[in-house]
Amino acid sequence: MIGTFTMFEIPSGSAAKGLGVGKGWAKLPVWVQKSFGPWTTYGGVGETINTAPGNRNFTFGGWLLQRDIGKKLTLG
């Protein structure tokens, strides 16, 4: 499976009072998943776009490998 869940944050507080960054920003991730038998692996990468003063764009990501041990236990 391949999926994305784009997120946009709209400024709603006063940046001068520490309530947000004062500008809108977004996260643009792409995630993938593959299952085979009792094993599942998933993860992905994305980019955060934040042009507010004092902030910067950055890349983020992560990956997981997990195995079903029984009906009520999964280790990852």
N, C-alpha and C positions, 0 to 999 in steps of 0.2 A: 504494500500500500504506500502511496505517496500523498501527502497532504500539506496544506499550509493554513495558517490562521493569522492573517494580518491583523495587527492591532494599531489603532490610532488613539492618541491621547489628546484631548482638547483642553487648553488651559481654562481653568475655572476659578483659580485663586490668585491672590496677589503675590507675584514673585518677590517683591520688596519685603513682604512679611514672611517669606519662607514657605509659601503655600503653592508649590509647583515651580516650574522653570520659566513661565511667562510666554512660552510659544508651544505650538503643537508639535508632536513628534510621533514616530511610528516604529514598529518592529515588524520585520518582514522575514519570517522563518519558513524553511522547507524541511519537513520531517518525513522519514521513510521507516517502514516496518516490514519484517519478514519473520514468519513462524515456520518451524519445521519440527514435527514431533513435539516433545516436551520443551523445546527451546524456542525462545522468542528474542529477537534483537531489534532495537529501534533507536533512532536518534536523528540528528540533523544539525544544520547550521542556519544562521540568519544574520541579518544586519539591522542594527538600531540606527535610525537616522534622527539626530537631535542637533539642530543648529542654534539652539538657545545660547546666549552668552555664558561662557564658563563651562559649557558642555561640549561633547564631541561625539562623532559617529563611532560605533565599534561593532565588531563581529562577535557573535556568541555561538555556542554549540555544546553538544553533549551526546553521549552514546551509552546504551545499556545492553547487557546480555543477561537474560534471566532464564531459569529452568524451573518447571513445575516439579515439585517433589511428591506431591499428593494432591488430593482434592482441596485441601485447606492450607497448603504451604507452597510458596514460591520463593526461591532465592534469586537475588539479582545483584 
